[in-house]
Amino acid sequence: MKVRLQIFIDKKVNLRFRKKFVRKKGDLSKFIEELMVKKLKSK
């Protein structure tokens, strides 16, 4: 359930946070992308 929640949050929040964090913290957006890739592969 935690994984599904995280993916759901990432999809919803990613669009908003990407624009903000790309300027402030590009590492975080990359970290989120890595998490999504790992979770997609684990499925």
Secondary structure, DSSP 8 states (H G I E B T S, - for coil): -HHHHHHHHHHHHHHHHHHHHHHH-HHHHHHHHHHHHHHHHH-
